[in-house]
Amino acid sequence: MKTYMIPLIPGPVSVPVRFREAYMTDFGSSDLEKDFYDLLKENQGLLKKILNTENSVTIQSGEAMLVLWGALKSTVKPKDRVLTLSNGLFGHGLGEMAGSLGAEVRYLEAADGSFIDESILKRELDSFRPDVVTAVHCETPSGLLNPIGEIAPMIKESGALFCVDFVASAGGAEVKVDEWGIDLGLLGSQKCLSLLPDLSVLTMSEKAWIAAEKVNYAGYDAVLPWRNAEEKMEMPCTHNWHANAAMNLSLRSLLEEGLENSFRRHRDVAEYCRSRITAMGLELYAKDIKLASPTVTAVKIPSGWTWEELDGSLRERGMGAGGSYGHLAGKVFRIGHMGSQANIELVKKGMDVLEKVLNK
């Protein structure tokens, strides 16, 4: 297995040594010891600050797909109407997940590199009257940061449950769970938090808990058993103390840097990356630069290259980048500048390698 001196994969990102050291420490039983529950509650409080919420926060053992499935299975009933806002693979995927649960799903798809027109969204909310609206804040396969805050008021007015995936944005871009009326907020550890893909975070509004009680889903990924589990000191399963210790270091580091400083760092690195990309004559996937994410840049693969050829040439020179998925597979490649990789010197090295490869 080859590793890379210039890691610019759009997640899982490079994990700093100081976070990795938490995995080398021997802890006790997360089922039985008060110290673990104190740590878990501290992490929940830190996440509330980062996500701007007073809603419940649960931290579960497992990659972010765990809470994506758990949130939908716990709140969506057969024949519920689900409006899925999509301009990428993960946005569309939320609708497919809801559909597999028996929901009536209507997809509102944006054109490539764009977001949904607000007037069209308003019309669909009025005509379809969804029980649930799903959206993705940062679509990593297409490098887009969607304007969740701008569409939030009309979704709140509709009365629908609002489910938002901010796996690849929180920590690197502003997320306002309460102000945006997000009922189900989804986060993973392996993006801007710079951790291994072993913890997932779910924010739940009171409206979401009421929906979960009505559905009463029972399964490994069910959310109901997690409600107030830290207060009762009763976990639904053995929790990952090592990962929570690493998360504590990450969250503290982020808040010590300051959220605004972190957002600025991500923006500055993204702007530098894109200036170098366009100077090389390459084309960004985002049609509107305002939609370009501060955590990942998606670039159209240049004429005369396949992704396999470009990827191989970059890796030969020590740089790891990412391809894309779905209909963008083989058409777009991505630079991940999130979390520990939102580093100007690292991205400069990566852009130097890319330029040499294209000019060889």
Wavefront OBJ file of the C-alpha trace (Angstrom):
o trace
v 0.000 0.000 0.000
v 1.527 3.289 -1.111
v 1.215 6.461 0.942
v 1.595 10.006 -0.357
v 3.780 12.899 0.678
v 1.175 15.330 -0.672
v -2.210 14.058 0.548
v -5.022 15.977 -1.151
v -7.729 13.315 -1.193
v -11.169 14.875 -0.477
v -11.606 12.677 2.577
v -10.727 10.748 4.566
v -8.095 13.405 5.095
v -4.643 13.125 6.625
v -4.895 12.664 10.419
v -2.422 14.787 12.414
v -0.036 12.854 14.655
v -1.383 14.520 17.809
v -4.851 13.135 17.065
v -3.523 9.686 16.161
v -1.798 9.406 19.514
v -5.197 9.106 21.200
v -5.592 5.718 19.521
v -2.390 4.500 21.180
v -3.704 5.138 24.693
v -5.275 2.419 26.834
v -8.687 3.405 28.184
v -11.174 1.515 30.322
v -14.659 0.313 29.426
v -16.844 2.882 27.680
v -19.864 0.934 28.921
v -19.064 1.287 32.597
v -16.785 4.196 33.397
v -18.002 7.691 34.229
v -14.874 9.231 32.677
v -16.057 8.124 29.250
v -19.486 9.681 29.689
v -17.891 12.923 30.867
v -15.779 12.935 27.696
v -18.790 12.173 25.506
v -20.820 15.004 27.044
v -17.899 17.393 26.606
v -17.662 16.456 22.922
v -21.396 17.011 22.502
v -21.046 20.483 24.008
v -18.118 21.360 21.746
v -20.048 20.177 18.691
v -22.997 22.350 19.677
v -20.689 25.376 19.574
v -19.270 24.427 16.179
v -22.695 23.669 14.683
v -24.499 26.603 16.323
v -27.208 24.503 17.910
v -29.017 23.773 21.137
v -30.542 20.641 19.601
v -29.636 17.170 20.828
v -26.291 15.881 19.562
v -25.538 12.165 19.385
v -22.111 10.740 18.574
v -22.159 7.186 17.256
v -19.487 4.617 16.393
v -19.365 4.269 12.622
v -18.740 6.196 9.419
v -21.137 9.004 8.455
v -23.384 6.717 6.380
v -24.486 5.227 9.695
v -26.337 8.388 10.715
v -27.555 9.099 7.181
v -29.350 5.753 7.224
v -30.284 5.960 10.888
v -31.824 9.411 10.543
v -33.985 8.416 7.577
v -35.003 4.983 8.877
v -35.980 6.566 12.187
v -38.128 9.395 10.806
v -39.458 8.364 7.369
v -42.541 6.146 7.079
v -43.816 4.318 3.984
v -45.833 6.706 1.772
v -44.288 9.808 3.376
v -43.609 12.490 0.781
v -39.884 13.284 0.522
v -38.593 16.177 -1.586
v -34.943 15.600 -2.469
v -32.844 18.583 -3.521
v -30.001 17.345 -5.665
v -27.048 18.690 -7.595
v -24.765 15.758 -6.962
v -24.386 12.115 -6.074
v -25.007 12.402 -2.343
v -28.034 14.652 -2.736
v -29.602 12.161 -5.134
v -28.555 9.310 -2.878
v -30.584 10.648 0.045
v -33.668 10.373 -2.141
v -32.798 6.815 -3.139
v -32.386 5.913 0.526
v -35.789 7.392 1.373
v -37.332 5.593 -1.590
v -36.009 2.261 -0.343
v -37.993 2.880 2.854
v -41.243 3.140 0.902
v -41.426 6.923 0.720
v -42.845 8.777 -2.265
v -39.777 10.673 -3.463
v -39.762 13.669 -5.774
v -36.358 14.788 -7.052
v -35.624 18.441 -7.664
v -32.465 18.271 -9.770
v -30.240 21.224 -10.608
v -28.269 21.596 -13.815
v -24.629 20.507 -13.687
v -22.518 22.868 -11.593
v -25.560 24.846 -10.388
v -28.156 24.874 -7.597
v -31.937 24.765 -7.665
v -33.853 27.921 -8.535
v -35.669 29.203 -5.434
v -38.903 29.918 -7.315
v -39.017 26.309 -8.525
v -38.347 25.079 -4.995
v -41.196 27.225 -3.640
v -43.561 25.851 -6.270
v -42.633 22.256 -5.411
v -43.042 22.864 -1.684
v -46.524 24.261 -2.287
v -47.662 21.565 -4.724
v -45.987 18.433 -3.324
v -46.362 19.351 0.376
v -43.466 17.147 1.512
v -43.191 15.581 4.941
v -39.401 15.648 4.650
v -36.945 17.732 2.607
v -33.403 16.391 2.126
v -30.355 18.365 1.013
v -26.560 18.299 1.065
v -24.559 21.332 2.169
v -21.251 20.376 0.519
v -21.481 17.998 -2.438
v -17.940 16.620 -2.448
v -18.221 14.724 -5.782
v -18.978 18.030 -7.544
v -17.190 20.464 -5.207
v -20.306 22.576 -4.579
v -21.338 24.376 -1.385
v -25.094 24.775 -1.528
v -26.856 27.874 -0.101
v -28.777 26.079 2.641
v -29.215 29.282 4.637
v -30.954 30.997 1.707
v -33.554 28.272 1.160
v -34.069 27.479 4.851
v -36.899 29.994 5.523
v -39.231 28.579 2.874
v -38.583 25.015 4.034
v -39.306 26.014 7.614
v -42.524 27.691 6.462
v -43.580 24.478 4.702
v -43.497 22.565 7.993
v -41.448 19.736 6.500
v -38.746 17.968 8.457
v -35.418 19.303 7.122
v -32.597 16.754 6.799
v -29.180 18.164 5.825
v -25.879 16.381 5.221
v -23.028 18.711 6.251
v -20.435 15.922 6.425
v -17.877 17.753 4.275
v -18.532 21.343 5.340
v -18.865 21.651 9.135
v -15.659 23.037 10.589
v -14.499 24.404 7.238
v -17.591 26.463 6.435
v -20.270 28.005 8.600
v -23.138 25.740 9.620
v -26.071 27.217 11.577
v -28.260 24.291 12.551
v -30.797 26.228 14.625
v -31.000 29.372 12.485
v -31.430 27.275 9.329
v -34.094 25.098 10.946
v -32.205 21.848 10.386
v -34.105 19.047 12.113
v -31.696 16.252 11.222
v -28.057 17.320 10.789
v -25.502 14.780 9.610
v -21.725 14.899 10.157
v -18.756 12.539 9.867
v -15.341 12.609 11.518
v -13.126 12.124 8.453
v -13.451 15.478 6.683
v -12.921 18.883 8.330
v -12.420 17.317 11.763
v -9.305 15.533 10.402
v -10.047 12.199 12.068
v -10.400 8.590 11.001
v -13.778 7.580 9.491
v -14.971 6.015 12.729
v -17.473 8.435 14.309
v -20.704 9.961 13.044
v -22.683 12.847 14.505
v -26.420 13.491 14.352
v -28.192 16.642 15.507
v -31.889 16.166 16.296
v -34.554 18.819 16.846
v -37.531 18.149 19.097
v -39.659 17.855 15.952
v -37.306 15.133 14.695
v -37.514 13.237 17.996
v -41.324 13.331 17.811
v -41.156 11.906 14.277
v -38.768 9.188 15.478
v -41.135 8.220 18.287
v -43.989 7.846 15.779
v -41.917 5.648 13.468
v -40.432 3.703 16.414
v -37.762 2.068 14.262
v -35.686 -0.572 16.067
v -32.342 -1.490 14.533
v -28.606 -1.108 15.024
v -28.710 2.351 13.421
v -31.915 3.500 15.186
v -31.689 6.916 16.846
v -34.189 6.454 19.692
v -31.833 4.358 21.884
v -29.325 7.231 21.787
v -31.672 9.792 23.298
v -30.164 10.915 26.623
v -28.028 7.753 26.668
v -25.086 9.719 28.070
v -27.168 10.929 31.020
v -28.433 7.436 31.795
v -24.942 5.967 31.200
v -26.565 3.347 28.990
v -25.162 3.068 25.470
v -26.993 1.000 22.823
v -23.610 -0.568 22.002
v -20.004 -0.381 23.178
v -18.727 3.044 22.165
v -15.320 3.930 20.731
v -13.458 5.671 23.567
v -10.273 6.035 21.512
v -12.095 7.815 18.691
v -13.920 10.082 21.128
v -10.609 11.011 22.756
v -9.216 11.905 19.323
v -12.385 13.864 18.518
v -11.976 15.840 21.732
v -8.492 16.915 20.632
v -9.823 17.857 17.184
v -12.789 19.869 18.464
v -10.662 21.690 21.026
v -8.074 22.492 18.360
v -10.742 23.884 16.039
v -12.249 26.108 18.720
v -8.812 27.270 19.883
v -8.051 28.330 16.305
v -11.435 30.072 16.224
v -14.238 29.159 13.840
v -13.919 32.363 11.813
v -10.175 31.774 11.481
v -10.797 28.221 10.306
v -13.361 29.404 7.749
v -10.906 32.050 6.534
v -8.090 29.487 6.268
v -10.283 27.203 4.177
v -11.409 30.084 1.932
v -7.860 31.360 1.424
v -6.518 27.926 0.519
v -9.466 27.282 -1.814
v -8.954 30.612 -3.588
v -5.245 29.903 -4.015
v -5.991 26.421 -5.368
v -8.505 27.751 -7.889
v -6.256 30.580 -9.022
v -3.534 28.038 -9.809
v -6.030 25.696 -11.486
v -7.406 28.375 -13.813
v -3.906 29.705 -14.545
v -3.085 26.232 -15.893
v -5.992 26.573 -18.323
v -8.165 24.059 -16.491
v -11.909 24.536 -15.999
v -13.697 24.420 -12.659
v -16.850 22.309 -12.459
v -18.809 24.964 -10.540
v -20.549 27.278 -13.001
v -20.925 29.974 -10.350
v -17.799 30.583 -8.263
v -20.085 31.475 -5.342
v -21.081 27.793 -5.231
v -17.479 26.547 -5.155
v -16.842 24.868 -1.818
v -14.045 26.083 0.473
v -13.286 22.460 1.373
v -12.922 20.764 -2.026
v -12.288 21.883 -5.595
v -13.732 19.943 -8.540
v -11.937 20.339 -11.871
v -12.877 19.087 -15.319
v -10.354 16.557 -16.583
v -8.330 18.237 -19.344
v -8.605 17.218 -22.968
v -6.189 14.481 -23.930
v -6.156 12.907 -20.476
v -8.115 10.150 -18.805
v -8.525 10.208 -15.036
v -6.529 6.978 -14.755
v -3.591 8.531 -16.637
v -3.696 11.777 -14.678
v -4.105 9.998 -11.349
v -1.197 7.682 -12.105
v 1.078 10.564 -13.081
v 0.223 12.511 -9.920
v 0.754 9.510 -7.675
v 4.116 8.756 -9.266
v 5.166 12.188 -8.006
v 3.808 11.677 -4.499
v 0.447 13.441 -4.784
v -2.903 11.884 -3.960
v -6.011 13.539 -5.451
v -9.533 12.194 -5.965
v -11.615 11.174 -8.923
v -15.400 11.479 -8.811
v -18.514 9.309 -8.819
v -21.659 8.657 -10.783
v -22.120 10.654 -13.972
v -18.999 12.699 -13.102
v -16.730 9.646 -12.966
v -13.968 10.105 -15.528
v -15.024 13.717 -16.150
v -13.957 15.492 -12.955
v -11.091 15.217 -10.499
v -10.977 16.774 -7.051
v -8.515 18.471 -4.718
v -9.388 18.030 -1.041
v -8.331 21.081 0.983
v -10.313 20.452 4.151
v -9.283 20.083 7.767
v -5.574 19.343 8.099
v -5.237 19.647 4.314
v -6.435 23.271 4.271
v -2.766 24.150 4.342
v -1.347 26.633 1.854
v 2.101 25.009 1.702
v 0.618 21.565 1.117
v -1.691 22.806 -1.642
v 1.172 24.778 -3.234
v 3.198 21.563 -3.465
v 0.208 19.810 -4.984
v -0.372 22.521 -7.575
v 3.323 22.487 -8.492
v 3.103 18.741 -9.123
v -0.095 19.102 -11.175
v 1.472 21.838 -13.296
v 4.573 19.736 -13.975
v 2.447 16.743 -14.954
v 0.324 18.776 -17.385
v 3.374 20.425 -18.939
v 5.485 17.301 -19.328
l 1 2 3 4 5 6 7 8 9 10 11 12 13 14 15 16 17 18 19 20 21 22 23 24 25 26 27 28 29 30 31 32 33 34 35 36 37 38 39 40 41 42 43 44 45 46 47 48 49 50 51 52 53 54 55 56 57 58 59 60 61 62 63 64 65 66 67 68 69 70 71 72 73 74 75 76 77 78 79 80 81 82 83 84 85 86 87 88 89 90 91 92 93 94 95 96 97 98 99 100 101 102 103 104 105 106 107 108 109 110 111 112 113 114 115 116 117 118 119 120 121 122 123 124 125 126 127 128 129 130 131 132 133 134 135 136 137 138 139 140 141 142 143 144 145 146 147 148 149 150 151 152 153 154 155 156 157 158 159 160 161 162 163 164 165 166 167 168 169 170 171 172 173 174 175 176 177 178 179 180 181 182 183 184 185 186 187 188 189 190 191 192 193 194 195 196 197 198 199 200 201 202 203 204 205 206 207 208 209 210 211 212 213 214 215 216 217 218 219 220 221 222 223 224 225 226 227 228 229 230 231 232 233 234 235 236 237 238 239 240 241 242 243 244 245 246 247 248 249 250 251 252 253 254 255 256 257 258 259 260 261 262 263 264 265 266 267 268 269 270 271 272 273 274 275 276 277 278 279 280 281 282 283 284 285 286 287 288 289 290 291 292 293 294 295 296 297 298 299 300 301 302 303 304 305 306 307 308 309 310 311 312 313 314 315 316 317 318 319 320 321 322 323 324 325 326 327 328 329 330 331 332 333 334 335 336 337 338 339 340 341 342 343 344 345 346 347 348 349 350 351 352 353 354 355 356 357 358 359 360
